[in-house]
Amino acid sequence: MSSWLNHNKVIYIFSNLLVLPAIFIPSIDLISNISFFIAFIFFLNSNILLSLVLCVALLIKNNSNYRLNLLLIHKGEEVSKTDYECVYLYAWCTFLRYFLIGLAVNRIFLFFE
């Protein structure tokens, strides 16, 4: 039982550390959506399969973000700041945002090389 609690605390702390940079970046969701279109255009010419993966990642990100907004309304503003479900879902959305931004930056870097 003790190791299970420690495991949950480690995941909770890691999730909070993952979302910390995203909190300081204004409109990170808009940046990730623009990054999706940039990466999609670059991958469309070279790798159709990766373009489909990008589309799926965008759909999952938008669905998760919608579910997070519903959860925040349901839980309330004060409870949601420390609730495990809210933190995990926000970390998942942030991870998908980082994924989309990272792929776009990678493709832009390779394009200008």
MARNUMAR-981360 format. One record per atom (N, C-alpha, C): residue number from 1; x, y, z. Coordinates in nm, 4 decimals, always signed. Example, Ala and Ser with C-alpha at 12.3 -4.5 7.8 and 13.67 -1.06 7.14 Angstrom:
<atoms>
<atom 1 <+1.3190 -0.5690 +0.7800>>;
<atom 1 <+1.2300 -0.4500 +0.7800>>;
<atom 1 <+1.3200 -0.3300 +0.7800>>;
<atom 2 <+1.2850 -0.2250 +0.7080>>;
<atom 2 <+1.3670 -0.1060 +0.7140>>;
<atom 2 <+1.2900 +0.0030 +0.7870>>;
</atoms>
This chain:
<atoms>
<atom 1 <+0.0827 -0.1189 +0.0000>>;
<atom 1 <+0.0000 +0.0000 +0.0000>>;
<atom 1 <+0.0866 +0.1245 +0.0000>>;
<atom 2 <+0.1948 +0.1216 +0.0730>>;
<atom 2 <+0.2818 +0.2379 +0.0822>>;
<atom 2 <+0.3498 +0.2669 -0.0513>>;
<atom 3 <+0.3934 +0.1622 -0.1226>>;
<atom 3 <+0.4594 +0.1841 -0.2511>>;
<atom 3 <+0.3606 +0.2389 -0.3542>>;
<atom 4 <+0.2345 +0.1998 -0.3447>>;
<atom 4 <+0.1319 +0.2505 -0.4352>>;
<atom 4 <+0.1104 +0.3994 -0.4121>>;
<atom 5 <+0.1082 +0.4416 -0.2857>>;
<atom 5 <+0.0926 +0.5834 -0.2553>>;
<atom 5 <+0.2138 +0.6634 -0.3018>>;
<atom 6 <+0.3324 +0.6096 -0.2816>>;
<atom 6 <+0.4521 +0.6776 -0.3282>>;
<atom 6 <+0.4545 +0.6884 -0.4804>>;
<atom 7 <+0.4091 +0.5832 -0.5480>>;
<atom 7 <+0.4022 +0.5835 -0.6937>>;
<atom 7 <+0.3067 +0.6925 -0.7420>>;
<atom 8 <+0.1909 +0.7052 -0.6785>>;
<atom 8 <+0.0952 +0.8085 -0.7166>>;
<atom 8 <+0.1509 +0.9483 -0.6911>>;
<atom 9 <+0.2238 +0.9656 -0.5818>>;
<atom 9 <+0.2827 +1.0961 -0.5533>>;
<atom 9 <+0.3889 +1.1321 -0.6566>>;
<atom 10 <+0.4669 +1.0349 -0.6984>>;
<atom 10 <+0.5700 +1.0597 -0.7988>>;
<atom 10 <+0.5052 +1.0998 -0.9314>>;
<atom 11 <+0.4011 +1.0299 -0.9710>>;
<atom 11 <+0.3305 +1.0628 -1.0950>>;
<atom 11 <+0.2653 +1.2004 -1.0843>>;
<atom 12 <+0.2085 +1.2325 -0.9697>>;
<atom 12 <+0.1453 +1.3623 -0.9484>>;
<atom 12 <+0.2492 +1.4747 -0.9574>>;
<atom 13 <+0.3642 +1.4547 -0.8968>>;
<atom 13 <+0.4700 +1.5557 -0.9006>>;
<atom 13 <+0.5245 +1.5695 -1.0428>>;
<atom 14 <+0.5453 +1.4581 -1.1108>>;
<atom 14 <+0.5925 +1.4626 -1.2489>>;
<atom 14 <+0.4916 +1.5330 -1.3387>>;
<atom 15 <+0.3633 +1.5080 -1.3171>>;
<atom 15 <+0.2601 +1.5739 -1.3966>>;
<atom 15 <+0.2618 +1.7242 -1.3744>>;
<atom 16 <+0.2793 +1.7657 -1.2515>>;
<atom 16 <+0.2868 +1.9089 -1.2233>>;
<atom 16 <+0.4103 +1.9716 -1.2852>>;
<atom 17 <+0.5221 +1.9008 -1.2838>>;
<atom 17 <+0.6434 +1.9535 -1.3464>>;
<atom 17 <+0.6303 +1.9613 -1.4984>>;
<atom 18 <+0.5560 +1.8690 -1.5568>>;
<atom 18 <+0.5357 +1.8677 -1.7004>>;
<atom 18 <+0.4553 +1.9892 -1.7467>>;
<atom 19 <+0.3559 +2.0283 -1.6687>>;
<atom 19 <+0.2690 +2.1378 -1.7107>>;
<atom 19 <+0.3218 +2.2743 -1.6699>>;
<atom 20 <+0.4242 +2.2792 -1.5894>>;
<atom 20 <+0.4750 +2.4069 -1.5403>>;
<atom 20 <+0.5169 +2.5024 -1.6524>>;
<atom 21 <+0.5946 +2.4599 -1.7535>>;
<atom 21 <+0.6278 +2.5546 -1.8613>>;
<atom 21 <+0.5058 +2.5996 -1.9407>>;
<atom 22 <+0.4068 +2.5141 -1.9552>>;
<atom 22 <+0.2876 +2.5488 -2.0325>>;
<atom 22 <+0.2040 +2.6551 -1.9629>>;
<atom 23 <+0.2124 +2.6620 -1.8313>>;
<atom 23 <+0.1364 +2.7620 -1.7575>>;
<atom 23 <+0.1899 +2.9020 -1.7878>>;
<atom 24 <+0.3212 +2.9128 -1.8078>>;
<atom 24 <+0.3828 +3.0426 -1.8302>>;
<atom 24 <+0.3771 +3.0883 -1.9756>>;
<atom 25 <+0.3446 +2.9990 -2.0681>>;
<atom 25 <+0.3356 +3.0347 -2.2096>>;
<atom 25 <+0.1916 +3.0757 -2.2395>>;
<atom 26 <+0.1701 +3.2013 -2.2766>>;
<atom 26 <+0.0325 +3.2423 -2.3071>>;
<atom 26 <-0.0158 +3.1776 -2.4368>>;
<atom 27 <-0.1385 +3.1369 -2.4373>>;
<atom 27 <-0.2074 +3.0750 -2.5515>>;
<atom 27 <-0.1272 +2.9608 -2.6139>>;
<atom 28 <-0.0866 +2.8660 -2.5309>>;
<atom 28 <-0.0103 +2.7510 -2.5810>>;
<atom 28 <-0.0974 +2.6626 -2.6703>>;
<atom 29 <-0.2275 +2.6641 -2.6476>>;
<atom 29 <-0.3157 +2.5840 -2.7313>>;
<atom 29 <-0.3169 +2.6380 -2.8746>>;
<atom 30 <-0.3193 +2.7692 -2.8892>>;
<atom 30 <-0.3137 +2.8296 -3.0221>>;
<atom 30 <-0.1801 +2.7989 -3.0895>>;
<atom 31 <-0.0721 +2.8051 -3.0146>>;
<atom 31 <+0.0604 +2.7749 -3.0687>>;
<atom 31 <+0.0669 +2.6298 -3.1154>>;
<atom 32 <+0.0079 +2.5379 -3.0384>>;
<atom 32 <+0.0109 +2.3969 -3.0792>>;
<atom 32 <-0.0770 +2.3724 -3.2015>>;
<atom 33 <-0.1871 +2.4447 -3.2140>>;
<atom 33 <-0.2710 +2.4293 -3.3335>>;
<atom 33 <-0.2001 +2.4814 -3.4582>>;
<atom 34 <-0.1319 +2.5946 -3.4462>>;
<atom 34 <-0.0550 +2.6471 -3.5585>>;
<atom 34 <+0.0596 +2.5521 -3.5923>>;
<atom 35 <+0.1211 +2.4956 -3.4900>>;
<atom 35 <+0.2295 +2.3991 -3.5114>>;
<atom 35 <+0.1790 +2.2755 -3.5837>>;
<atom 36 <+0.0570 +2.2345 -3.5529>>;
<atom 36 <-0.0010 +2.1201 -3.6233>>;
<atom 36 <-0.0091 +2.1477 -3.7722>>;
<atom 37 <-0.0605 +2.2632 -3.8104>>;
<atom 37 <-0.0745 +2.2933 -3.9527>>;
<atom 37 <+0.0612 +2.3017 -4.0228>>;
<atom 38 <+0.1601 +2.3592 -3.9553>>;
<atom 38 <+0.2938 +2.3669 -4.0139>>;
<atom 38 <+0.3515 +2.2268 -4.0331>>;
<atom 39 <+0.3446 +2.1444 -3.9293>>;
<atom 39 <+0.3980 +2.0086 -3.9389>>;
<atom 39 <+0.3197 +1.9253 -4.0394>>;
<atom 40 <+0.1881 +1.9444 -4.0450>>;
<atom 40 <+0.1059 +1.8685 -4.1387>>;
<atom 40 <+0.1445 +1.8995 -4.2828>>;
<atom 41 <+0.1696 +2.0253 -4.3116>>;
<atom 41 <+0.2091 +2.0632 -4.4474>>;
<atom 41 <+0.3445 +2.0019 -4.4832>>;
<atom 42 <+0.4388 +2.0065 -4.3897>>;
<atom 42 <+0.5702 +1.9487 -4.4178>>;
<atom 42 <+0.5645 +1.7971 -4.4317>>;
<atom 43 <+0.4855 +1.7311 -4.3480>>;
<atom 43 <+0.4787 +1.5852 -4.3534>>;
<atom 43 <+0.3905 +1.5343 -4.4663>>;
<atom 44 <+0.3008 +1.6165 -4.5158>>;
<atom 44 <+0.2123 +1.5733 -4.6225>>;
<atom 44 <+0.2904 +1.5394 -4.7485>>;
<atom 45 <+0.3959 +1.6142 -4.7745>>;
<atom 45 <+0.4777 +1.5879 -4.8929>>;
<atom 45 <+0.5717 +1.4694 -4.8754>>;
<atom 46 <+0.6126 +1.4421 -4.7514>>;
<atom 46 <+0.7149 +1.3397 -4.7329>>;
<atom 46 <+0.6635 +1.2106 -4.6690>>;
<atom 47 <+0.5726 +1.2199 -4.5732>>;
<atom 47 <+0.5317 +1.1010 -4.4990>>;
<atom 47 <+0.3825 +1.1089 -4.4668>>;
<atom 48 <+0.3027 +1.0383 -4.5429>>;
<atom 48 <+0.1579 +1.0421 -4.5249>>;
<atom 48 <+0.1179 +0.9782 -4.3918>>;
<atom 49 <+0.1850 +0.8717 -4.3532>>;
<atom 49 <+0.1517 +0.8036 -4.2280>>;
<atom 49 <+0.1720 +0.8959 -4.1079>>;
<atom 50 <+0.2808 +0.9703 -4.1077>>;
<atom 50 <+0.3052 +1.0634 -3.9978>>;
<atom 50 <+0.2056 +1.1791 -4.0003>>;
<atom 51 <+0.1572 +1.2155 -4.1177>>;
<atom 51 <+0.0516 +1.3162 -4.1269>>;
<atom 51 <-0.0761 +1.2666 -4.0602>>;
<atom 52 <-0.1067 +1.1391 -4.0792>>;
<atom 52 <-0.2244 +1.0813 -4.0141>>;
<atom 52 <-0.2061 +1.0741 -3.8626>>;
<atom 53 <-0.0844 +1.0427 -3.8183>>;
<atom 53 <-0.0553 +1.0411 -3.6748>>;
<atom 53 <-0.0745 +1.1808 -3.6161>>;
<atom 54 <-0.0320 +1.2827 -3.6902>>;
<atom 54 <-0.0520 +1.4210 -3.6457>>;
<atom 54 <-0.2009 +1.4535 -3.6339>>;
<atom 55 <-0.2793 +1.4097 -3.7302>>;
<atom 55 <-0.4243 +1.4347 -3.7249>>;
<atom 55 <-0.4870 +1.3671 -3.6033>>;
<atom 56 <-0.4460 +1.2450 -3.5776>>;
<atom 56 <-0.4985 +1.1725 -3.4613>>;
<atom 56 <-0.4560 +1.2422 -3.3314>>;
<atom 57 <-0.3318 +1.2880 -3.3257>>;
<atom 57 <-0.2838 +1.3594 -3.2067>>;
<atom 57 <-0.3620 +1.4879 -3.1848>>;
<atom 58 <-0.3930 +1.5596 -3.2924>>;
<atom 58 <-0.4725 +1.6820 -3.2792>>;
<atom 58 <-0.6137 +1.6506 -3.2308>>;
<atom 59 <-0.6728 +1.5459 -3.2852>>;
<atom 59 <-0.8079 +1.5079 -3.2412>>;
<atom 59 <-0.8093 +1.4668 -3.0942>>;
<atom 60 <-0.7110 +1.3898 -3.0525>>;
<atom 60 <-0.7038 +1.3470 -2.9128>>;
<atom 60 <-0.6801 +1.4678 -2.8221>>;
<atom 61 <-0.5943 +1.5606 -2.8648>>;
<atom 61 <-0.5664 +1.6802 -2.7848>>;
<atom 61 <-0.6914 +1.7651 -2.7679>>;
<atom 62 <-0.7636 +1.7864 -2.8775>>;
<atom 62 <-0.8848 +1.8683 -2.8687>>;
<atom 62 <-0.9927 +1.7992 -2.7858>>;
<atom 63 <-1.0055 +1.6671 -2.7987>>;
<atom 63 <-1.1017 +1.5925 -2.7180>>;
<atom 63 <-1.0648 +1.5980 -2.5703>>;
<atom 64 <-0.9367 +1.5819 -2.5408>>;
<atom 64 <-0.8918 +1.5875 -2.4016>>;
<atom 64 <-0.9096 +1.7268 -2.3430>>;
<atom 65 <-0.8849 +1.8272 -2.4238>>;
<atom 65 <-0.9030 +1.9643 -2.3771>>;
<atom 65 <-1.0506 +1.9932 -2.3488>>;
<atom 66 <-1.1396 +1.9419 -2.4327>>;
<atom 66 <-1.2832 +1.9564 -2.4096>>;
<atom 66 <-1.3249 +1.8853 -2.2812>>;
<atom 67 <-1.2750 +1.7654 -2.2607>>;
<atom 67 <-1.3067 +1.6915 -2.1383>>;
<atom 67 <-1.2504 +1.7611 -2.0150>>;
<atom 68 <-1.1330 +1.8221 -2.0290>>;
<atom 68 <-1.0748 +1.8967 -1.9180>>;
<atom 68 <-1.1618 +2.0166 -1.8824>>;
<atom 69 <-1.2100 +2.0869 -1.9829>>;
<atom 69 <-1.2986 +2.2011 -1.9554>>;
<atom 69 <-1.4263 +2.1574 -1.8858>>;
<atom 70 <-1.4823 +2.0448 -1.9271>>;
<atom 70 <-1.6012 +1.9922 -1.8594>>;
<atom 70 <-1.5708 +1.9519 -1.7157>>;
<atom 71 <-1.4552 +1.8914 -1.6950>>;
<atom 71 <-1.4152 +1.8496 -1.5608>>;
<atom 71 <-1.3907 +1.9698 -1.4705>>;
<atom 72 <-1.3328 +2.0756 -1.5256>>;
<atom 72 <-1.3100 +2.1964 -1.4471>>;
<atom 72 <-1.4416 +2.2618 -1.4068>>;
<atom 73 <-1.5391 +2.2598 -1.4946>>;
<atom 73 <-1.6710 +2.3137 -1.4603>>;
<atom 73 <-1.7366 +2.2278 -1.3532>>;
<atom 74 <-1.7233 +2.0969 -1.3669>>;
<atom 74 <-1.7853 +2.0039 -1.2715>>;
<atom 74 <-1.7206 +2.0124 -1.1331>>;
<atom 75 <-1.5887 +2.0176 -1.1276>>;
<atom 75 <-1.5173 +2.0176 -0.9992>>;
<atom 75 <-1.5154 +2.1545 -0.9327>>;
<atom 76 <-1.5127 +2.2581 -1.0116>>;
<atom 76 <-1.4988 +2.3919 -0.9565>>;
<atom 76 <-1.3543 +2.4368 -0.9617>>;
<atom 77 <-1.3337 +2.5678 -0.9524>>;
<atom 77 <-1.2001 +2.6229 -0.9704>>;
<atom 77 <-1.1051 +2.5861 -0.8573>>;
<atom 78 <-1.1500 +2.5896 -0.7351>>;
<atom 78 <-1.0614 +2.5651 -0.6215>>;
<atom 78 <-1.0241 +2.4168 -0.6080>>;
<atom 79 <-1.1207 +2.3293 -0.6254>>;
<atom 79 <-1.0951 +2.1855 -0.6105>>;
<atom 79 <-1.0094 +2.1340 -0.7246>>;
<atom 80 <-1.0279 +2.1893 -0.8439>>;
<atom 80 <-0.9568 +2.1380 -0.9611>>;
<atom 80 <-0.8065 +2.1634 -0.9560>>;
<atom 81 <-0.7617 +2.2587 -0.8772>>;
<atom 81 <-0.6180 +2.2881 -0.8696>>;
<atom 81 <-0.5402 +2.1749 -0.8030>>;
<atom 82 <-0.6027 +2.1002 -0.7161>>;
<atom 82 <-0.5338 +1.9927 -0.6455>>;
<atom 82 <-0.5908 +1.8544 -0.6760>>;
<atom 83 <-0.6904 +1.8473 -0.7595>>;
<atom 83 <-0.7529 +1.7196 -0.7919>>;
<atom 83 <-0.6641 +1.6392 -0.8867>>;
<atom 84 <-0.6481 +1.5105 -0.8562>>;
<atom 84 <-0.5624 +1.4238 -0.9368>>;
<atom 84 <-0.6110 +1.4134 -1.0809>>;
<atom 85 <-0.7406 +1.3957 -1.0997>>;
<atom 85 <-0.7937 +1.3808 -1.2348>>;
<atom 85 <-0.7657 +1.5035 -1.3204>>;
<atom 86 <-0.7857 +1.6199 -1.2626>>;
<atom 86 <-0.7634 +1.7442 -1.3369>>;
<atom 86 <-0.6163 +1.7616 -1.3720>>;
<atom 87 <-0.5293 +1.7326 -1.2777>>;
<atom 87 <-0.3857 +1.7476 -1.3025>>;
<atom 87 <-0.3399 +1.6486 -1.4083>>;
<atom 88 <-0.3840 +1.5244 -1.3994>>;
<atom 88 <-0.3440 +1.4228 -1.4976>>;
<atom 88 <-0.3965 +1.4569 -1.6370>>;
<atom 89 <-0.5201 +1.5019 -1.6455>>;
<atom 89 <-0.5771 +1.5339 -1.7755>>;
<atom 89 <-0.5098 +1.6567 -1.8354>>;
<atom 90 <-0.4790 +1.7556 -1.7519>>;
<atom 90 <-0.4079 +1.8732 -1.8022>>;
<atom 90 <-0.2662 +1.8354 -1.8460>>;
<atom 91 <-0.2025 +1.7445 -1.7739>>;
<atom 91 <-0.0688 +1.6984 -1.8132>>;
<atom 91 <-0.0756 +1.6246 -1.9470>>;
<atom 92 <-0.1784 +1.5446 -1.9670>>;
<atom 92 <-0.1947 +1.4730 -2.0931>>;
<atom 92 <-0.2146 +1.5716 -2.2080>>;
<atom 93 <-0.2994 +1.6719 -2.1890>>;
<atom 93 <-0.3206 +1.7739 -2.2924>>;
<atom 93 <-0.1911 +1.8488 -2.3217>>;
<atom 94 <-0.1176 +1.8808 -2.2173>>;
<atom 94 <+0.0076 +1.9537 -2.2341>>;
<atom 94 <+0.1115 +1.8684 -2.3059>>;
<atom 95 <+0.1172 +1.7397 -2.2739>>;
<atom 95 <+0.2084 +1.6500 -2.3439>>;
<atom 95 <+0.1771 +1.6456 -2.4936>>;
<atom 96 <+0.0495 +1.6387 -2.5291>>;
<atom 96 <+0.0117 +1.6377 -2.6700>>;
<atom 96 <+0.0446 +1.7710 -2.7367>>;
<atom 97 <+0.0295 +1.8804 -2.6645>>;
<atom 97 <+0.0687 +2.0112 -2.7192>>;
<atom 97 <+0.2188 +2.0153 -2.7457>>;
<atom 98 <+0.2970 +1.9672 -2.6502>>;
<atom 98 <+0.4421 +1.9628 -2.6678>>;
<atom 98 <+0.4788 +1.8745 -2.7874>>;
<atom 99 <+0.4081 +1.7641 -2.8042>>;
<atom 99 <+0.4343 +1.6737 -2.9155>>;
<atom 99 <+0.4126 +1.7444 -3.0488>>;
<atom 100 <+0.3011 +1.8156 -3.0616>>;
<atom 100 <+0.2723 +1.8862 -3.1864>>;
<atom 100 <+0.3729 +1.9982 -3.2115>>;
<atom 101 <+0.4066 +2.0730 -3.1086>>;
<atom 101 <+0.5040 +2.1815 -3.1233>>;
<atom 101 <+0.6416 +2.1248 -3.1566>>;
<atom 102 <+0.6788 +2.0168 -3.0916>>;
<atom 102 <+0.8088 +1.9553 -3.1160>>;
<atom 102 <+0.8235 +1.9043 -3.2575>>;
<atom 103 <+0.7198 +1.8412 -3.3107>>;
<atom 103 <+0.7278 +1.7928 -3.4487>>;
<atom 103 <+0.7391 +1.9080 -3.5476>>;
<atom 104 <+0.6651 +2.0158 -3.5226>>;
<atom 104 <+0.6732 +2.1312 -3.6128>>;
<atom 104 <+0.8112 +2.1953 -3.6077>>;
<atom 105 <+0.8653 +2.2112 -3.4886>>;
<atom 105 <+0.9990 +2.2704 -3.4761>>;
<atom 105 <+1.1033 +2.1802 -3.5427>>;
<atom 106 <+1.0887 +2.0499 -3.5272>>;
<atom 106 <+1.1809 +1.9556 -3.5897>>;
<atom 106 <+1.1761 +1.9678 -3.7413>>;
<atom 107 <+1.0575 +1.9733 -3.7977>>;
<atom 107 <+1.0455 +1.9825 -3.9434>>;
<atom 107 <+1.0955 +2.1162 -3.9956>>;
<atom 108 <+1.0724 +2.2240 -3.9235>>;
<atom 108 <+1.1237 +2.3538 -3.9663>>;
<atom 108 <+1.2760 +2.3540 -3.9616>>;
<atom 109 <+1.3313 +2.2955 -3.8555>>;
<atom 109 <+1.4774 +2.2883 -3.8430>>;
<atom 109 <+1.5367 +2.2068 -3.9579>>;
<atom 110 <+1.4749 +2.0936 -3.9901>>;
<atom 110 <+1.5259 +2.0114 -4.1000>>;
<atom 110 <+1.5075 +2.0790 -4.2359>>;
<atom 111 <+1.4030 +2.1584 -4.2480>>;
<atom 111 <+1.3791 +2.2287 -4.3735>>;
<atom 111 <+1.4854 +2.3339 -4.4012>>;
<atom 112 <+1.5274 +2.4044 -4.2966>>;
<atom 112 <+1.6271 +2.5105 -4.3146>>;
<atom 112 <+1.7702 +2.4609 -4.3081>>;
<atom 113 <+1.7905 +2.3356 -4.2840>>;
<atom 113 <+1.9252 +2.2792 -4.2789>>;
<atom 113 <+1.9820 +2.2563 -4.4145>>;
</atoms>
